[in-house]
């Protein structure tokens, strides 16, 4: 009996690989399993190998496995590309149509998926036939798929639903006749708890909605587009607007314009777009305009690997803008955190009147995963210092001191349209009234005013530490690597090592104190990140974290980091 | 009610004496007063360059952003507060060089904002390089042997992009310019007023006198029909882009803001931000 399952479906992009994986994942999520899926796809619409790998377990793992128990193959290429990771004695279910062959270490079930589907009404239902065969192998009743099939097809009529259920049933029975109902592969039953199932991008979108975001100018880019696609469906309910702009430069400048106008505005992009936004991010810093920018990192530089995993924009996010501005960079790690981070980002942006960048990575943005309950009360709206009647009265007859020098560096905002609040805003160095002024004295005090806003500011829970005290090894991670590290930690602990997992959830202001504390007493430190130049580890030393013995685990081939890779790396060190 | 004086502030422009932009500044002030606007109801969003400073020289809300991006910022502002009178302004380099892309798309998007370009056919603030509206053969610091590129004709580009309101003025004719700006502000949709605004320091070719000789004033063409797009295109081609006055207007357009599904009549900045539990729970259903 299986405690957990690593299942994969592969085929040509555009032939239903994604919908097969999703139907399977949603059905199992609704049975109470924890599900984590990862898509391998290319920057093209039709053709080319793609696959969807799904981890099913009774406790939460936010990582895919390094092996596969069951592979559904719609073509020979899917077997050729993936069979090596199918474990000894694992199963390949393939369409008889292409006379599949598989290596000796796996058990191959050749099932006429297409032929059965055609008999049920249409060849496209071959994915349903394959799901039926999977269910038989795993000891799951086919009824677990009914709800999902109805949600997908009922609008096309009951007949289509019946045909799809028939296809699933025929696949199940065919597998059974081949002796495919194997108790070894029976999945231990889950408790039936219904949890959410969503990707990071959807959680970000929902978080933006809850945070009171009302304007989102953005330019389509993988893997960010889901956020705008989600919000464009939701915004009409709350009166918000998504503008698909002509480019990312327009997107960020429009975001700044809307934020200056008093709306909560955000934009969402990936590395190439972040590069284009840099000048205007400086404008937001200089004009103290609160904007939120989501960067869903993917493989760079240039077009790089647009559909692959990487975490290589960290230095760009911190240092990309010319000149010097106060800025905040947040790094959520889970879907639950994607939901809350947007509200947090807006509150910080408005409290400190500066740009806030939220960085995800492709794996976090696109991996659909079981998500614990999300609560609206976890998103609080705090708009920071805004001028009231008394402030406006005090400025009556003159110009409103939008950039008044204060101890905190934060000055009250007033939105255009407000009577008595007239003031000028410019990216040129300016005085308290916003009027340009290039004198040395003014420059010094205004620069200090802006930089003072974040001086000494620590963002709560920038570092979260779990695991053993005085560890033999402390593993530092960021973003979606949280799952692979958590799992590697368990394996290392099982081997008798004392291990701590130190996860970083914000890199600006850099949590030096929190990180130093979390690493204290660690004999060895490994920094795990998806890039080639150890950006996070270099940031640690740049910001003065005393950790000379830190080593890097780096992965930059476009693939997600696997628990076993971290495990083996740490074992070699010990 | 606000008067022209209320739209003046005590900031002294850093423009050269005789610069065409003074007339544009005065025309905007007169137009706003003429339309009965109050200073706090107006925001001027400008780009970079000599003319980009204009947002600081008129007593309204003013936003002076980065080079070439006045239009995106102005559109964002309009979305946040649809009841503001939003005017974007800048020079020919800002609008038709670095920012041309945004101009084309602002035309296409058709938000209710007015764009005023002070077109002097030269880069002034960087001291005399050729601009996208400099004529072929024009000698400047970066074209010492004459410009080998062709000029952008703003009115042709605007009509080509499908603009709903197009006017062209000349700094010497303030009365006409005030009228054009008033009409542009009143127009419900994206409106361009391109203004020939001579640079007295760096452009020794396209001077006040040169424009006086070359502009073709449509106010003096009684049978010109500004609602006929084909005729307008013919006019801007025939005059080499030198026609002044109201060139084209189409009052059948519906501005962007009026087409956004669910977009409230109340300005977004006035809206309650907290999400209702009901909407939230409904949104969660998709992921259950």
Interface residues (C-beta under 8 A of the other chain):
Chain A: X194 X196 X197 X198 X202 X206 X209 X210 X211 X212 X214 X215 X217 X234 X235 X236 X237 X238 X239 X240 X241 X243 X245 X246 X247 X249 X250 X251 X253 X254 X255 X256 X257 X258 X259 X260 X261 X262 X263 X264 X265 X279 X280 X282 X283 X287 X371 X374 X376 X379 X381 X415 X416 X417 X418 X419 X420 X421 X422 X423 X424 X425 X426 X427 X428 X434 X435 X436
Chain B: X11 X38 X39 X40 X41 X43 X45 X55 X56 X59 X60 X61 X62 X63 X64 X65 X66 X69 X71 X72 X73 X74 X75 X76 X77 X78 X79 X80 X81 X83 X84 X101 X102 X104 X105 X109 X260 X261 X262 X263 X264 X267 X268 X269 X271 X273 X274 X275 X277 X279 X280 X283 X284 X287 X288
